Amino acid sequence: MLKAGALYFSIVMAFFIAVLSASLIMLAAHYRSAYLKELRFNRLLLNLDSGISLVLFGDDFSGRKLFDLFEENADSVALEKANWGIYDYSLVKSFISGDTLKRAFLIGKSDESELTSVYLSDEDRPLSVSGDTRITGDAVLPKSGVKQSYVEGRPYSGTKLVYGAIKESKRTLPALDEPMLKRLSSGLDKELQGMPWLGREDVSGSFFDSVKVYRLKPGAVIRQSLSGNVALYSDTTLVISAEANLDGIQVYAPFIRVDDGFKGACQLFARDSIVVGKGTTFNYPSCLGVIRTQSSGDEVKISCGDRLDFNGVLFSYEAKRSGLQTTISLGKDTRVNGEIYATGLVKMEKGLKVNGKIACNRFLMQTPQTLYENFLVDVDFNRKARSKYYLSSGIFKENAGKNKILKWLN
């Protein structure tokens, strides 16, 4: 009996020892697998960061590129770069065997060294300031300079004409980036036949996939939610309702009208006019741009109502100065955080505040009594008030700032 019990006890103990040993081996294998997985994941993250650095600080390119980072056929990154309105966007993938990580982002230009608040091209006439006007930052002005003036019985109230350096401007504004202008112009004259129609449903596009392109019906009114990698094209007038929820999309049309009270972030491009209603808000990074093409009418303009809150870039462009220059018109109590550029005129009313830079051929100041040329009355141009995190666009050719990530994309 004792021998049989001892044998039974030994078998039971051997079974438990085997189970314990197997469990320890399985646990060790699990931890080893988890360790290797974490190691591979961290290596993918490092390779992804290397790919992002190649896009931001490496040679400029467009299209797709594939890199073997260490030339060992083990660490590869795929880079893709393309235009998205006045910005570039990039898709970066790092992969090892079947494991892949990817990120997409908009690219902006850092222009911290650019301290210009006003650029007024030289048309042989001075700039006059009156009332509570303030120019904070460098001013690039005609040779005739800047002077104080009385408007509506009010003198200039500041202690300095410009709170910054004064430099001499040229006859023309600093040039814009020609390749980008050509791409935007081609979008305005794009052939729409065969393009799918936009329905009434909400649309969201991922920047990890191909762009979703839609054609708009004549007289279309956008009321739905549209976001991400989506581009809209129209060959007639387009209306954006205050009900619309737009986030990051592009729109191309001859005429665009934005209703009162709209709020969103988008890039709108027209070849004739963009009319923006009162009390609208464009979140960063937004863009309103009009470009005179061969198909444009006589009057190419951006017209904005009172109390506009705009964050981004407003620009108008024509290759050759016409008799009726392009115009950007801004209503009362407008606030712009970013940049205004007009190869023509900027028309404004009292209460305009620009936290950033404004450049044009001529100012038009509208008061209840009359219209003044190259007068500034109760407006505030303050380069220093713009956020230090603001990133500009590559459309401004003179901007030699560093590439930085403007926004992560989904």
GUFI-485026 format. One record per residue (C-alpha): residue in three letters; x, y, z. Coordinates in nm, 4 decimals. Layout:
! GUFI-485026
+------+----------+----------+----------+
| type |        u |        v |        w |
+------+----------+----------+----------+
|  Ala |        X |        Y |        Z |
...
+------+----------+----------+----------+
This chain:
! GUFI-485026
+------+----------+----------+----------+
| type |        u |        v |        w |
+------+----------+----------+----------+
|  Met |   0.0000 |   0.0000 |   0.0000 |
|  Leu |   0.2804 |   0.2455 |   0.0815 |
|  Lys |   0.4570 |   0.1796 |  -0.2465 |
|  Ala |   0.1391 |   0.2236 |  -0.4471 |
|  Gly |   0.0575 |   0.5504 |  -0.2596 |
|  Ala |   0.4095 |   0.6795 |  -0.3165 |
|  Leu |   0.3800 |   0.6053 |  -0.6880 |
|  Tyr |   0.0446 |   0.7822 |  -0.7082 |
|  Phe |   0.1869 |   1.0816 |  -0.5185 |
|  Ser |   0.4861 |   1.0979 |  -0.7532 |
|  Ile |   0.2618 |   1.0937 |  -1.0603 |
|  Val |   0.0477 |   1.3764 |  -0.9213 |
|  Met |   0.3563 |   1.5823 |  -0.8331 |
|  Ala |   0.5073 |   1.5199 |  -1.1754 |
|  Phe |   0.1829 |   1.6339 |  -1.3384 |
|  Phe |   0.1764 |   1.9582 |  -1.1409 |
|  Ile |   0.5467 |   2.0203 |  -1.2112 |
|  Ala |   0.4834 |   1.9654 |  -1.5839 |
|  Val |   0.1865 |   2.2036 |  -1.5819 |
|  Leu |   0.3864 |   2.4652 |  -1.3946 |
|  Ser |   0.6841 |   2.4283 |  -1.6286 |
|  Ala |   0.4620 |   2.4541 |  -1.9361 |
|  Ser |   0.2923 |   2.7620 |  -1.7901 |
|  Leu |   0.6281 |   2.9261 |  -1.7251 |
|  Ile |   0.7437 |   2.8469 |  -2.0789 |
|  Met |   0.4197 |   2.9840 |  -2.2268 |
|  Leu |   0.4433 |   3.2935 |  -2.0064 |
|  Ala |   0.8027 |   3.3524 |  -2.1116 |
|  Ala |   0.7062 |   3.3096 |  -2.4785 |
|  His |   0.4139 |   3.5518 |  -2.4332 |
|  Tyr |   0.6329 |   3.8143 |  -2.2705 |
|  Arg |   0.8986 |   3.7655 |  -2.5380 |
|  Ser |   0.6357 |   3.8095 |  -2.8095 |
|  Ala |   0.4981 |   4.1203 |  -2.6372 |
|  Tyr |   0.8496 |   4.2570 |  -2.5953 |
|  Leu |   0.9340 |   4.2001 |  -2.9612 |
|  Lys |   0.5996 |   4.3541 |  -3.0625 |
|  Glu |   0.6663 |   4.6622 |  -2.8501 |
|  Leu |   1.0215 |   4.6813 |  -2.9865 |
|  Arg |   0.8904 |   4.6611 |  -3.3432 |
|  Phe |   0.6219 |   4.9206 |  -3.2670 |
|  Asn |   0.8783 |   5.1626 |  -3.1211 |
|  Arg |   1.1006 |   5.1063 |  -3.4243 |
|  Leu |   0.8063 |   5.1842 |  -3.6516 |
|  Leu |   0.7417 |   5.5031 |  -3.4536 |
|  Leu |   1.1052 |   5.6097 |  -3.4920 |
|  Asn |   1.0932 |   5.5339 |  -3.8638 |
|  Leu |   0.7670 |   5.7289 |  -3.8915 |
|  Asp |   0.9326 |   6.0292 |  -3.7255 |
|  Ser |   1.2247 |   5.9926 |  -3.9671 |
|  Gly |   0.9811 |   5.9937 |  -4.2596 |
|  Ile |   0.8057 |   6.3053 |  -4.1304 |
|  Ser |   1.1450 |   6.4772 |  -4.0948 |
|  Leu |   1.2323 |   6.3831 |  -4.4533 |
|  Val |   0.9104 |   6.5476 |  -4.5724 |
|  Leu |   0.9564 |   6.8628 |  -4.3654 |
|  Phe |   1.3314 |   6.9168 |  -4.3962 |
|  Gly |   1.4458 |   6.7045 |  -4.6904 |
|  Asp |   1.4446 |   6.7832 |  -5.0612 |
|  Asp |   1.1221 |   6.9292 |  -5.1947 |
|  Phe |   0.9206 |   6.6839 |  -5.4032 |
|  Ser |   0.5717 |   6.6006 |  -5.5189 |
|  Gly |   0.4160 |   6.2589 |  -5.5709 |
|  Arg |   0.5428 |   5.9451 |  -5.3982 |
|  Lys |   0.8826 |   5.8278 |  -5.2753 |
|  Leu |   1.0046 |   5.5093 |  -5.1067 |
|  Phe |   1.3070 |   5.5080 |  -4.8741 |
|  Asp |   1.5073 |   5.2252 |  -4.7202 |
|  Leu |   1.6273 |   5.4192 |  -4.4162 |
|  Phe |   1.9325 |   5.2135 |  -4.3250 |
|  Glu |   1.9812 |   5.0250 |  -4.6544 |
|  Glu |   1.9305 |   4.6922 |  -4.4792 |
|  Asn |   1.5945 |   4.6065 |  -4.6445 |
|  Ala |   1.4342 |   4.6117 |  -4.3003 |
|  Asp |   1.3177 |   4.9679 |  -4.2308 |
|  Ser |   1.1180 |   5.1338 |  -4.5067 |
|  Val |   0.9103 |   5.4509 |  -4.5269 |
|  Ala |   0.6744 |   5.5578 |  -4.8043 |
|  Leu |   0.6280 |   5.9333 |  -4.8493 |
|  Glu |   0.3499 |   6.1051 |  -5.0399 |
|  Lys |   0.3156 |   6.4796 |  -5.0893 |
|  Ala |   0.0461 |   6.6744 |  -5.2732 |
|  Asn |  -0.1334 |   7.0085 |  -5.2730 |
|  Trp |  -0.4434 |   7.0871 |  -5.0740 |
|  Gly |  -0.5554 |   7.4358 |  -5.1676 |
|  Ile |  -0.2877 |   7.6858 |  -5.0651 |
|  Tyr |  -0.1165 |   7.4276 |  -4.8453 |
|  Asp |   0.0635 |   7.0980 |  -4.9008 |
|  Tyr |  -0.0319 |   6.7785 |  -4.7284 |
|  Ser |   0.1705 |   6.4634 |  -4.6748 |
|  Leu |   0.1021 |   6.0987 |  -4.6016 |
|  Val |   0.3872 |   5.9076 |  -4.4343 |
|  Lys |   0.3923 |   5.5292 |  -4.3850 |
|  Ser |   0.6549 |   5.3230 |  -4.2038 |
|  Phe |   0.6459 |   4.9462 |  -4.2395 |
|  Ile |   0.8374 |   4.6358 |  -4.1326 |
|  Ser |   0.7152 |   4.3142 |  -4.2919 |
|  Gly |   0.3358 |   4.3246 |  -4.2464 |
|  Asp |   0.3303 |   4.5897 |  -3.9726 |
|  Thr |   0.2502 |   4.9479 |  -4.0778 |
|  Leu |   0.2059 |   5.2870 |  -3.9104 |
|  Lys |   0.0887 |   5.5971 |  -4.0972 |
|  Arg |   0.0186 |   5.9657 |  -4.0384 |
|  Ala |  -0.1218 |   6.2437 |  -4.2560 |
|  Phe |  -0.0764 |   6.6169 |  -4.1979 |
|  Leu |  -0.1011 |   6.9632 |  -4.3521 |
|  Ile |   0.2246 |   7.1538 |  -4.3969 |
|  Gly |   0.2564 |   7.5226 |  -4.3132 |
|  Lys |   0.5383 |   7.7749 |  -4.3278 |
|  Ser |   0.6827 |   7.9322 |  -4.0149 |
|  Asp |   0.7415 |   8.3044 |  -4.0733 |
|  Glu |   0.8414 |   8.4200 |  -3.7272 |
|  Ser |   1.1215 |   8.6317 |  -3.8757 |
|  Glu |   0.8741 |   8.8189 |  -4.0999 |
|  Leu |   0.7753 |   9.1263 |  -3.8983 |
|  Thr |   0.5933 |   9.3222 |  -4.1691 |
|  Ser |   0.2511 |   9.4490 |  -4.0705 |
|  Val |   0.1719 |   9.6555 |  -4.3829 |
|  Tyr |   0.3009 |   9.6408 |  -4.7403 |
|  Leu |   0.1679 |   9.9190 |  -4.9650 |
|  Ser |   0.3076 |   9.9245 |  -5.3179 |
|  Asp |   0.4506 |  10.2524 |  -5.4432 |
|  Glu |   0.1985 |  10.4458 |  -5.6547 |
|  Asp |   0.3607 |  10.7821 |  -5.5797 |
|  Arg |   0.1140 |  10.8691 |  -5.3055 |
|  Pro |   0.1667 |  10.8631 |  -4.9265 |
|  Leu |  -0.0269 |  10.6730 |  -4.6652 |
|  Ser |  -0.2355 |  10.8918 |  -4.4323 |
|  Val |  -0.3401 |  10.7889 |  -4.0815 |
|  Ser |  -0.6147 |  10.9405 |  -3.8697 |
|  Gly |  -0.8177 |  10.8771 |  -3.5560 |
|  Asp |  -0.7299 |  10.5711 |  -3.3490 |
|  Thr |  -0.5383 |  10.3936 |  -3.6252 |
|  Arg |  -0.2415 |  10.1847 |  -3.5090 |
|  Ile |   0.0277 |  10.0130 |  -3.7157 |
|  Thr |   0.2332 |   9.7793 |  -3.4979 |
|  Gly |   0.5187 |   9.6068 |  -3.6764 |
|  Asp |   0.7291 |   9.7008 |  -3.9773 |
|  Ala |   0.5621 |   9.9052 |  -4.2526 |
|  Val |   0.6825 |   9.8815 |  -4.6119 |
|  Leu |   0.5503 |  10.2007 |  -4.7714 |
|  Pro |   0.5914 |  10.4240 |  -5.0794 |
|  Lys |   0.8834 |  10.6679 |  -5.0886 |
|  Ser |   0.6405 |  10.9469 |  -5.0011 |
|  Gly |   0.5995 |  10.7762 |  -4.6629 |
|  Val |   0.3259 |  10.8165 |  -4.4032 |
|  Lys |   0.1667 |  11.1300 |  -4.2586 |
|  Gln |  -0.0974 |  11.2408 |  -4.0094 |
|  Ser |  -0.4339 |  11.3642 |  -4.1396 |
|  Tyr |  -0.7632 |  11.5026 |  -4.0148 |
|  Val |  -1.0710 |  11.3025 |  -4.1118 |
|  Glu |  -1.4188 |  11.4036 |  -3.9979 |
|  Gly |  -1.2570 |  11.6626 |  -3.7708 |
|  Arg |  -1.0430 |  11.4066 |  -3.5876 |
|  Pro |  -0.6597 |  11.4080 |  -3.5763 |
|  Tyr |  -0.4330 |  11.1084 |  -3.5402 |
|  Ser |  -0.4216 |  11.0037 |  -3.1726 |
|  Gly |  -0.1034 |  10.7949 |  -3.1659 |
|  Thr |   0.2409 |  10.8960 |  -3.0441 |
|  Lys |   0.4136 |  10.7309 |  -3.3440 |
|  Leu |   0.3034 |  10.6984 |  -3.7037 |
|  Val |   0.4319 |  10.3397 |  -3.7149 |
|  Tyr |   0.5240 |  10.1310 |  -3.4108 |
|  Gly |   0.8067 |   9.9606 |  -3.5946 |
|  Ala |   1.0527 |  10.0163 |  -3.8781 |
|  Ile |   0.9539 |  10.1979 |  -4.1987 |
|  Lys |   1.0951 |  10.0643 |  -4.5270 |
|  Glu |   1.0484 |  10.1562 |  -4.8920 |
|  Ser |   0.8184 |   9.9459 |  -5.1089 |
|  Lys |   0.8403 |   9.8627 |  -5.4789 |
|  Arg |   0.5955 |   9.9280 |  -5.7592 |
|  Thr |   0.4536 |   9.5798 |  -5.7317 |
|  Leu |   0.3762 |   9.3449 |  -5.4459 |
|  Pro |   0.6017 |   9.0488 |  -5.3623 |
|  Ala |   0.5258 |   8.7730 |  -5.6127 |
|  Leu |   0.3088 |   8.4737 |  -5.5308 |
|  Asp |   0.4084 |   8.1164 |  -5.6091 |
|  Glu |   0.3338 |   8.0625 |  -5.9796 |
|  Pro |   0.3023 |   7.6802 |  -5.9777 |
|  Met |   0.0472 |   7.6972 |  -5.6955 |
|  Leu |  -0.1485 |   7.9722 |  -5.8732 |
|  Lys |  -0.1580 |   7.7593 |  -6.1894 |
|  Arg |  -0.2945 |   7.4627 |  -5.9953 |
|  Leu |  -0.5633 |   7.6777 |  -5.8341 |
|  Ser |  -0.6536 |   7.8336 |  -6.1718 |
|  Ser |  -0.6831 |   7.4888 |  -6.3296 |
|  Gly |  -0.9287 |   7.3979 |  -6.0539 |
|  Leu |  -1.1412 |   7.6988 |  -6.1463 |
|  Asp |  -1.1459 |   7.6011 |  -6.5161 |
|  Lys |  -1.1702 |   7.2262 |  -6.4556 |
|  Glu |  -1.3689 |   7.0082 |  -6.6959 |
|  Leu |  -1.6646 |   6.8761 |  -6.4934 |
|  Gln |  -1.8104 |   6.6242 |  -6.7366 |
|  Gly |  -1.8141 |   6.2729 |  -6.5923 |
|  Met |  -1.7677 |   6.3951 |  -6.2354 |
|  Pro |  -2.0234 |   6.2526 |  -5.9862 |
|  Trp |  -2.2955 |   6.4857 |  -5.8553 |
|  Leu |  -2.3029 |   6.5785 |  -5.4887 |
|  Gly |  -2.6207 |   6.4592 |  -5.3210 |
|  Arg |  -2.7838 |   6.5788 |  -5.0010 |
|  Glu |  -2.6075 |   6.3287 |  -4.7753 |
|  Asp |  -2.3193 |   6.4152 |  -4.5422 |
|  Val |  -1.9746 |   6.3293 |  -4.6779 |
|  Ser |  -1.6479 |   6.2692 |  -4.4938 |
|  Gly |  -1.3234 |   6.1882 |  -4.6736 |
|  Ser |  -1.0096 |   6.0368 |  -4.5229 |
|  Phe |  -0.6696 |   6.1711 |  -4.6260 |
|  Phe |  -0.5459 |   5.8115 |  -4.6169 |
|  Asp |  -0.7666 |   5.7484 |  -4.9221 |
|  Ser |  -0.8102 |   5.9192 |  -5.2599 |
|  Val |  -0.9788 |   6.2587 |  -5.2688 |
|  Lys |  -1.3575 |   6.2539 |  -5.3026 |
|  Val |  -1.4459 |   6.4842 |  -5.5927 |
|  Tyr |  -1.8018 |   6.6038 |  -5.6628 |
|  Arg |  -1.9779 |   6.8290 |  -5.9099 |
|  Leu |  -2.2494 |   7.0658 |  -5.7893 |
|  Lys |  -2.5772 |   7.1189 |  -5.9690 |
|  Pro |  -2.6641 |   7.4700 |  -6.0975 |
|  Gly |  -2.7914 |   7.6909 |  -5.8146 |
|  Ala |  -2.6823 |   7.4389 |  -5.5509 |
|  Val |  -2.7116 |   7.5305 |  -5.1828 |
|  Ile |  -2.4802 |   7.3439 |  -4.9457 |
|  Arg |  -2.6550 |   7.2626 |  -4.6185 |
|  Gln |  -2.5005 |   6.9307 |  -4.5157 |
|  Ser |  -2.1871 |   6.8306 |  -4.3265 |
|  Leu |  -1.8757 |   6.7943 |  -4.5442 |
|  Ser |  -1.5326 |   6.7255 |  -4.4003 |
|  Gly |  -1.1843 |   6.6042 |  -4.4786 |
|  Asn |  -1.0500 |   6.4990 |  -4.8177 |
|  Val |  -1.3404 |   6.6391 |  -5.0218 |
|  Ala |  -1.3259 |   6.8800 |  -5.3188 |
|  Leu |  -1.6332 |   7.0432 |  -5.4750 |
|  Tyr |  -1.6568 |   7.2003 |  -5.8212 |
|  Ser |  -1.9256 |   7.4150 |  -5.9790 |
|  Asp |  -1.9583 |   7.6002 |  -6.3102 |
|  Thr |  -2.2306 |   7.8351 |  -6.1802 |
|  Thr |  -2.3180 |   8.0285 |  -5.8653 |
|  Leu |  -2.2809 |   7.8344 |  -5.5420 |
|  Val |  -2.4434 |   7.9174 |  -5.2064 |
|  Ile |  -2.3114 |   7.7977 |  -4.8683 |
|  Ser |  -2.5878 |   7.8060 |  -4.6088 |
|  Ala |  -2.5388 |   7.8958 |  -4.2437 |
|  Glu |  -2.6621 |   7.5412 |  -4.1703 |
|  Ala |  -2.3638 |   7.3873 |  -4.3498 |
|  Asn |  -2.0896 |   7.2259 |  -4.1436 |
|  Leu |  -1.7667 |   7.2465 |  -4.3447 |
|  Asp |  -1.4347 |   7.1260 |  -4.2085 |
|  Gly |  -1.1194 |   7.1371 |  -4.4197 |
|  Ile |  -1.2738 |   7.0924 |  -4.7666 |
|  Gln |  -1.1951 |   7.2778 |  -5.0925 |
|  Val |  -1.4555 |   7.4518 |  -5.3106 |
|  Tyr |  -1.4065 |   7.5894 |  -5.6663 |
|  Ala |  -1.6711 |   7.7960 |  -5.8465 |
|  Pro |  -1.7134 |   8.1150 |  -6.0543 |
|  Phe |  -1.9300 |   8.2783 |  -5.7860 |
|  Ile |  -1.9572 |   8.1766 |  -5.4203 |
|  Arg |  -2.1965 |   8.3269 |  -5.1669 |
|  Val |  -2.1719 |   8.2514 |  -4.7941 |
|  Asp |  -2.4853 |   8.3216 |  -4.5916 |
|  Asp |  -2.4998 |   8.5304 |  -4.2743 |
|  Gly |  -2.3927 |   8.3470 |  -3.9589 |
|  Phe |  -2.1920 |   8.0704 |  -4.1264 |
|  Lys |  -1.9235 |   7.9052 |  -3.9136 |
|  Gly |  -1.6657 |   7.6545 |  -4.0367 |
|  Ala |  -1.3182 |   7.5926 |  -4.1798 |
|  Cys |  -1.2718 |   7.5637 |  -4.5552 |
|  Gln |  -1.0848 |   7.6908 |  -4.8602 |
|  Leu |  -1.3024 |   7.8730 |  -5.1135 |
|  Phe |  -1.1712 |   7.9743 |  -5.4567 |
|  Ala |  -1.3554 |   8.1727 |  -5.7246 |
|  Arg |  -1.2692 |   8.3325 |  -6.0570 |
|  Asp |  -1.5253 |   8.6150 |  -6.0282 |
|  Ser |  -1.6413 |   8.6843 |  -5.6741 |
|  Ile |  -1.6868 |   8.5576 |  -5.3209 |
|  Val |  -1.9568 |   8.7329 |  -5.1174 |
|  Val |  -1.9580 |   8.6668 |  -4.7426 |
|  Gly |  -2.2527 |   8.7628 |  -4.5232 |
|  Lys |  -2.2574 |   8.9308 |  -4.1834 |
|  Gly |  -2.1457 |   8.7693 |  -3.8596 |
|  Thr |  -1.9563 |   8.4816 |  -4.0194 |
|  Thr |  -1.6659 |   8.2884 |  -3.8686 |
|  Phe |  -1.3946 |   8.1067 |  -4.0622 |
|  Asn |  -1.1801 |   7.8905 |  -3.8370 |
|  Tyr |  -0.8093 |   7.8306 |  -3.8912 |
|  Pro |  -0.6807 |   7.7321 |  -4.1410 |
|  Ser |  -0.9266 |   7.8826 |  -4.3903 |
|  Cys |  -0.8734 |   8.0598 |  -4.7205 |
|  Leu |  -1.0793 |   8.2865 |  -4.9437 |
|  Gly |  -0.9155 |   8.3450 |  -5.2810 |
|  Val |  -1.0214 |   8.5012 |  -5.6108 |
|  Ile |  -0.8025 |   8.4576 |  -5.9180 |
|  Arg |  -0.8603 |   8.6412 |  -6.2432 |
|  Thr |  -0.8500 |   8.3928 |  -6.5314 |
|  Gln |  -0.9393 |   8.4192 |  -6.8992 |
|  Ser |  -1.2947 |   8.3221 |  -6.8024 |
|  Ser |  -1.3322 |   8.5917 |  -6.5342 |
|  Gly |  -1.5663 |   8.8876 |  -6.5656 |
|  Asp |  -1.4713 |   9.2537 |  -6.5343 |
|  Glu |  -1.5041 |   9.2714 |  -6.1546 |
|  Val |  -1.3067 |   9.0191 |  -5.9515 |
|  Lys |  -1.3583 |   9.0678 |  -5.5788 |
|  Ile |  -1.4059 |   8.9333 |  -5.2282 |
|  Ser |  -1.6817 |   9.1202 |  -5.0441 |
|  Cys |  -1.7259 |   9.0552 |  -4.6713 |
|  Gly |  -2.0039 |   9.1798 |  -4.4479 |
|  Asp |  -1.9770 |   9.3314 |  -4.1005 |
|  Arg |  -1.8379 |   9.1407 |  -3.7995 |
|  Leu |  -1.6399 |   8.8847 |  -3.9952 |
|  Asp |  -1.4041 |   8.6724 |  -3.7826 |
|  Phe |  -1.1534 |   8.5224 |  -4.0237 |
|  Asn |  -0.8549 |   8.3002 |  -3.9407 |
|  Gly |  -0.6222 |   8.2234 |  -4.2287 |
|  Val |  -0.5482 |   8.3788 |  -4.5696 |
|  Leu |  -0.7509 |   8.6231 |  -4.7807 |
|  Phe |  -0.6073 |   8.6899 |  -5.1259 |
|  Ser |  -0.6909 |   8.8234 |  -5.4711 |
|  Tyr |  -0.4679 |   8.7836 |  -5.7750 |
|  Glu |  -0.4333 |   8.8959 |  -6.1347 |
|  Ala |  -0.1236 |   8.8358 |  -6.3467 |
|  Lys |  -0.1416 |   9.1779 |  -6.5143 |
|  Arg |  -0.2850 |   9.4941 |  -6.3638 |
|  Ser |  -0.6229 |   9.5601 |  -6.5214 |
|  Gly |  -0.8198 |   9.8833 |  -6.5430 |
|  Leu |  -1.0541 |   9.7486 |  -6.2764 |
|  Gln |  -0.8185 |   9.5896 |  -6.0238 |
|  Thr |  -0.9155 |   9.3026 |  -5.7971 |
|  Thr |  -1.0704 |   9.4133 |  -5.4679 |
|  Ile |  -1.1012 |   9.2758 |  -5.1161 |
|  Ser |  -1.3787 |   9.4593 |  -4.9300 |
|  Leu |  -1.4099 |   9.4256 |  -4.5516 |
|  Gly |  -1.7071 |   9.5457 |  -4.3464 |
|  Lys |  -1.7269 |   9.7110 |  -4.0048 |
|  Asp |  -1.5680 |   9.5470 |  -3.7030 |
|  Thr |  -1.3982 |   9.2772 |  -3.9089 |
|  Arg |  -1.1223 |   9.0783 |  -3.7435 |
|  Val |  -0.8590 |   8.8912 |  -3.9432 |
|  Asn |  -0.6016 |   8.6672 |  -3.7779 |
|  Gly |  -0.3578 |   8.5852 |  -4.0551 |
|  Glu |  -0.2788 |   8.7505 |  -4.3871 |
|  Ile |  -0.4478 |   8.9676 |  -4.6499 |
|  Tyr |  -0.2931 |   8.9987 |  -4.9964 |
|  Ala |  -0.4513 |   9.1868 |  -5.2868 |
|  Thr |  -0.2928 |   9.2542 |  -5.6250 |
|  Gly |  -0.5316 |   9.5447 |  -5.6315 |
|  Leu |  -0.7336 |   9.7250 |  -5.3676 |
|  Val |  -0.8315 |   9.6641 |  -5.0086 |
|  Lys |  -1.1501 |   9.8482 |  -4.9179 |
|  Met |  -1.2363 |   9.8728 |  -4.5497 |
|  Glu |  -1.4574 |  10.0358 |  -4.2903 |
|  Lys |  -1.3879 |  10.1464 |  -3.9349 |
|  Gly |  -1.3142 |   9.8861 |  -3.6732 |
|  Leu |  -1.1031 |   9.6588 |  -3.8937 |
|  Lys |  -0.8414 |   9.4702 |  -3.6935 |
|  Val |  -0.5709 |   9.2636 |  -3.8647 |
|  Asn |  -0.3533 |   9.0503 |  -3.6397 |
|  Gly |  -0.0874 |   8.9710 |  -3.8969 |
|  Lys |  -0.0001 |   9.1205 |  -4.2336 |
|  Ile |  -0.1870 |   9.3159 |  -4.5009 |
|  Ala |  -0.0467 |   9.3855 |  -4.8496 |
|  Cys |  -0.2092 |   9.5666 |  -5.1413 |
|  Asn |  -0.1618 |   9.8258 |  -5.4151 |
|  Arg |  -0.3985 |  10.0777 |  -5.2607 |
|  Phe |  -0.6214 |  10.1272 |  -4.9566 |
|  Leu |  -0.9788 |  10.2537 |  -4.9853 |
|  Met |  -1.1301 |  10.3828 |  -4.6603 |
|  Gln |  -1.5097 |  10.3969 |  -4.6586 |
|  Thr |  -1.6717 |  10.6342 |  -4.4090 |
|  Pro |  -2.0374 |  10.7440 |  -4.3866 |
|  Gln |  -1.9414 |  11.0705 |  -4.5572 |
|  Thr |  -1.7011 |  10.9727 |  -4.8339 |
|  Leu |  -1.4406 |  10.7316 |  -4.9740 |
|  Tyr |  -1.0711 |  10.8065 |  -4.9106 |
|  Glu |  -0.7726 |  10.6673 |  -5.1020 |
|  Asn |  -0.4718 |  10.5492 |  -4.8988 |
|  Phe |  -0.6268 |  10.6705 |  -4.5732 |
|  Leu |  -0.6529 |  10.4607 |  -4.2586 |
|  Val |  -0.9144 |  10.5696 |  -4.0030 |
|  Asp |  -0.9769 |  10.3809 |  -3.6773 |
|  Val |  -0.8183 |  10.0556 |  -3.7924 |
|  Asp |  -0.5589 |   9.8379 |  -3.6194 |
|  Phe |  -0.2846 |   9.6451 |  -3.8023 |
|  Asn |  -0.0778 |   9.4498 |  -3.5504 |
|  Arg |   0.1771 |   9.1926 |  -3.6628 |
|  Lys |   0.2824 |   9.1200 |  -3.3051 |
|  Ala |  -0.0710 |   9.0241 |  -3.2005 |
|  Arg |  -0.0802 |   8.7225 |  -3.4291 |
|  Ser |  -0.0364 |   8.3871 |  -3.2533 |
|  Lys |   0.3173 |   8.2520 |  -3.2471 |
|  Tyr |   0.1708 |   7.9155 |  -3.3516 |
|  Tyr |   0.0279 |   8.0560 |  -3.6748 |
|  Leu |   0.1729 |   7.8966 |  -3.9878 |
|  Ser |   0.1575 |   8.0659 |  -4.3259 |
|  Ser |   0.1177 |   7.9222 |  -4.6761 |
|  Gly |   0.3728 |   7.8418 |  -4.9436 |
|  Ile |   0.1732 |   8.0606 |  -5.1833 |
|  Phe |   0.3729 |   8.3547 |  -5.0449 |
|  Lys |   0.6900 |   8.3065 |  -5.2443 |
|  Glu |   0.9021 |   8.5381 |  -5.0320 |
|  Asn |   0.8286 |   8.3280 |  -4.7250 |
|  Ala |   1.1482 |   8.1288 |  -4.6670 |
|  Gly |   1.0361 |   7.9949 |  -4.3300 |
|  Lys |   1.0708 |   7.6369 |  -4.2143 |
|  Asn |   0.8150 |   7.3703 |  -4.2941 |
|  Lys |   0.6118 |   7.2685 |  -3.9910 |
|  Ile |   0.3104 |   7.0529 |  -3.9194 |
|  Leu |   0.0066 |   7.2762 |  -3.9382 |
|  Lys |  -0.2594 |   7.0167 |  -3.8616 |
|  Trp |  -0.2862 |   6.6392 |  -3.8223 |
|  Leu |  -0.5336 |   6.4832 |  -4.0644 |
|  Asn |  -0.7558 |   6.1786 |  -4.0413 |
+------+----------+----------+----------+
